[in-house]
Amino acid sequence: MASSKLLMSLLILQIVITTSSLIQAAPADSKLFREYIGAESNGVQFSDVPINPNVDFHFILSFAIDYTASSSSPSLSNFSSTPSPTNGDFNVFWDSENLTLSSISSMKAHHPNVKVAMSLAGDTVAGHHVYFAPTSINSWVRNAVYSITRIVREYNLDGIDIDYEHFSADPDTFAECMGRLLFHLKQNKIVSFTSIAPYEDASVQPHYLALWRKYGHLIDYVNFQFYAYEKGTTISQFMQYFETQSSNYEGDDSKKDNFRYEKQSQDLLAS
């Protein structure tokens, strides 16, 4: 969805479904809050966001994109030409003037419960849709592994999030490219956690479900974009959507826990 919407990645809008493999490994009272940041280049800094020390907190930098960065400050969208796909060679497009390595290091030092990830792709760049457009599986994976490893180390990041929303390749190709990427990053301890950010759309869900079926064991969290459903969705409809997507991605059921973590997220907003 639009990058402005992605900034509102609170659990009441974009619910984190914890995968079954993580449920087995994590404590029963594990609490996680995730916040996308940096997509709009509007000067928001880590220090502007309230952080509860009693929850696991993930900042997700938005976005790293495998498109050309034809500006010295790509996050500001001052492009001299239309960005184009680079076949897995990722560049930083988040607000890198405010969300720097030093700010990440300082924030982590003051908040040991915080980790930082970067999200791949997103909806648009310079007003144009971002497409998953690999030349081939092998070349895309090779370029992605190299460029993402470089960015992770440069910014001292902990994880990655996959948020492609437009596709010039079939679901099986997407699944193989992303799956191989996740395998390499985890196998070589480049990142400690991974997530995907699908939403209900006939052109989007098949790609993520193909990835989940083959490589779901490499995915720690599903940030399902429930806010993408139509306005006017009733409570009963929303609950059915939640049941459906929890089943699709084998997530846990917050309803059975009386929406404990969703309430905590809203309390954090209100504080």
C-alpha positions in Angstrom: 0.0 0.0 0.0 1.0 3.6 -0.1 4.1 4.5 1.9 2.1 7.0 4.0 -0.1 4.2 5.2 2.8 2.0 6.0 4.0 4.5 8.5 0.9 3.6 10.5 2.1 0.1 11.2 0.6 -0.2 14.6 -0.8 -3.6 15.6 -4.4 -2.2 15.5 -3.9 -1.6 11.7 -1.2 -4.0 10.7 -1.3 -7.1 12.9 1.8 -9.1 13.4 1.1 -12.8 13.1 3.7 -14.8 14.9 4.6 -17.9 12.9 4.2 -21.4 14.4 7.9 -22.1 14.5 8.5 -18.9 16.5 5.6 -19.7 18.9 7.4 -22.8 19.9 10.7 -21.0 20.6 9.4 -17.8 22.1 8.2 -17.3 25.7 4.4 -17.5 26.2 4.3 -13.9 27.2 6.5 -12.6 24.4 5.4 -9.1 23.4 6.3 -7.5 20.1 5.6 -4.0 18.7 6.8 -3.0 15.2 6.9 0.5 13.6 7.7 1.4 10.0 9.7 4.6 9.8 11.4 6.7 7.1 9.3 6.4 4.1 8.1 10.0 3.8 11.3 11.9 4.5 9.3 14.1 6.8 12.0 14.4 9.5 10.7 11.8 11.9 13.6 10.5 14.1 13.9 7.5 16.3 13.8 9.8 19.4 10.3 11.0 18.3 8.7 7.6 18.8 7.7 6.5 22.3 9.4 3.2 23.3 8.0 1.0 26.1 10.9 -0.8 27.8 8.6 -3.8 28.6 8.1 -4.8 25.0 10.3 -6.1 22.2 10.3 -3.1 19.8 11.3 -3.4 16.1 11.9 -0.3 13.9 11.6 -1.1 10.2 13.4 1.3 7.9 11.3 2.0 4.8 12.6 1.3 2.3 15.6 -0.4 0.6 14.7 -0.8 -3.1 16.4 -2.6 -6.0 16.0 0.5 -8.2 18.5 3.0 -9.4 19.2 5.9 -7.1 19.9 8.8 -9.4 20.0 11.3 -6.7 22.7 12.0 -4.0 19.8 11.9 -1.5 17.4 9.2 -2.9 15.2 9.3 0.1 14.2 12.8 -0.8 12.9 11.7 -4.2 14.9 14.4 -6.0 15.5 12.3 -9.1 16.9 13.6 -12.3 15.3 10.6 -14.2 12.8 7.9 -13.5 14.2 5.2 -11.3 14.4 1.7 -12.9 14.9 -1.8 -11.6 18.4 -3.0 -10.9 17.8 -6.8 -10.6 18.4 -7.2 -6.9 21.0 -4.4 -6.4 19.4 -2.6 -3.4 19.8 1.0 -2.5 18.7 3.0 0.6 15.6 5.0 -0.1 14.6 5.8 3.5 15.2 9.1 5.2 19.0 8.5 5.5 19.6 12.1 6.6 17.7 11.5 9.9 17.9 7.7 10.3 21.6 7.3 10.3 24.1 4.7 11.6 24.9 7.0 14.6 21.2 7.4 15.4 20.7 3.7 15.3 23.6 3.0 17.5 22.6 5.7 20.0 19.0 4.5 20.1 20.0 0.8 20.6 22.4 1.9 23.4 19.6 3.7 25.3 16.9 1.0 24.5 18.3 -2.5 24.7 14.8 -3.9 23.8 15.0 -2.3 20.4 16.1 -3.9 17.1 16.2 -2.4 13.7 15.3 -4.0 10.3 14.9 -2.7 6.8 11.9 -3.3 4.6 12.4 -4.2 0.9 10.6 -2.5 -1.9 7.3 -0.9 -0.7 4.7 0.5 -3.0 6.2 3.4 -4.9 9.4 5.3 -5.6 9.4 8.8 -7.1 5.7 8.4 -7.8 6.1 5.1 -9.7 5.2 1.6 -8.6 8.1 -0.6 -7.4 8.0 -3.8 -9.3 9.7 -7.1 -8.5 11.4 -7.5 -11.9 14.3 -10.1 -11.8 16.4 -10.8 -14.9 16.9 -14.4 -13.6 16.7 -16.1 -10.2 20.4 -16.7 -9.8 21.5 -13.2 -10.8 18.8 -11.5 -8.7 19.7 -13.6 -5.6 23.4 -13.0 -6.1 22.9 -9.2 -6.4 20.4 -9.1 -3.5 22.7 -11.1 -1.1 25.6 -8.8 -1.8 23.8 -5.5 -1.6 21.6 -6.3 1.4 24.6 -7.7 3.3 26.4 -4.4 2.6 23.5 -2.3 3.9 22.9 -4.4 7.0 26.5 -4.1 8.0 26.7 -0.4 7.1 23.7 0.4 9.3 24.1 -2.3 12.0 20.7 -3.8 11.2 19.2 -6.9 12.8 16.6 -8.1 10.3 14.7 -7.6 7.0 11.1 -7.3 6.0 9.8 -8.2 2.5 7.1 -5.8 1.2 6.9 -6.1 -2.6 3.4 -5.1 -3.8 3.8 -5.2 -7.6 5.2 -8.0 -9.7 6.6 -8.5 -13.1 7.4 -12.2 -12.3 5.2 -15.2 -11.4 4.7 -16.4 -7.8 7.1 -19.3 -8.1 10.0 -17.0 -9.2 9.2 -14.6 -6.4 9.2 -17.5 -3.9 12.5 -18.9 -5.1 14.3 -15.5 -5.1 13.0 -14.5 -1.7 13.5 -17.9 -0.2 17.1 -18.3 -1.3 17.8 -14.7 -0.1 16.3 -15.5 3.4 18.2 -18.8 3.5 21.5 -17.2 2.8 21.0 -14.2 5.2 20.0 -16.6 8.1 22.5 -19.3 7.3 25.3 -16.8 7.4 23.9 -14.9 10.4 23.6 -11.7 8.5 20.2 -11.1 10.1 18.6 -12.6 13.1 14.9 -12.3 12.1 12.8 -11.9 8.9 9.2 -10.9 8.1 6.9 -10.5 5.2 4.1 -7.9 4.6 1.3 -9.3 2.4 -2.2 -8.1 2.1 -5.4 -9.4 0.5 -5.2 -8.7 -3.2 -5.5 -11.2 -6.1 -2.2 -10.0 -7.6 -0.3 -10.0 -4.3 -1.4 -12.9 -2.1 -0.4 -15.7 -4.5 3.2 -14.5 -4.5 3.5 -14.5 -0.7 1.6 -17.8 -0.2 4.0 -19.5 -2.7 6.9 -18.1 -0.6 5.2 -19.2 2.6 4.5 -22.8 1.4 8.1 -23.4 0.3 10.1 -21.2 2.7 7.8 -20.4 5.6 10.3 -22.0 8.0 12.6 -19.1 7.3 10.0 -16.4 8.1 9.6 -15.3 11.7 6.8 -12.7 11.4 3.9 -11.9 9.1 3.0 -8.2 9.1 -0.4 -8.7 7.4 -1.8 -5.4 6.2 -5.3 -5.6 7.5 -5.9 -1.9 7.0 -6.0 -2.7 3.2 -9.5 -4.0 3.5 -12.3 -1.7 2.4 -13.6 1.0 4.6 -16.8 0.1 6.4 -15.6 -3.4 7.2 -17.7 -4.6 10.2 -16.2 -6.2 13.3 -17.5 -9.7 12.4 -16.1 -9.3 8.9 -12.8 -8.2 10.3 -12.7 -11.2 12.7 -13.4 -13.5 9.8 -10.6 -11.9 7.8 -8.3 -12.4 10.7 -9.2 -16.1 11.0 -8.7 -16.6 7.3 -5.2 -15.0 7.2 -4.1 -16.7 10.5 -5.0 -20.0 8.8 -3.2 -19.0 5.6 0.0 -18.2 7.5 -0.5 -20.5 10.4 -0.4 -17.7 12.9 -1.5 -17.5 16.5 -4.9 -16.3 17.5 -5.0 -13.0 19.5 -8.8 -13.4 20.0 -8.2 -16.4 22.4 -5.9 -14.1 24.5 -8.5 -11.4 24.6 -6.4 -9.2 22.2 -3.9 -8.6 24.9 -1.2 -7.3 22.7 -3.5 -5.2 20.5 -4.7 -3.4 23.7 -1.1 -2.8 24.8 -0.4 -1.3 21.4 -3.3 1.1 21.8 -2.2 2.0 25.3 1.2 2.8 23.9 -0.4 5.1 21.4 -2.4 6.9 24.0 0.5 7.4 26.4 
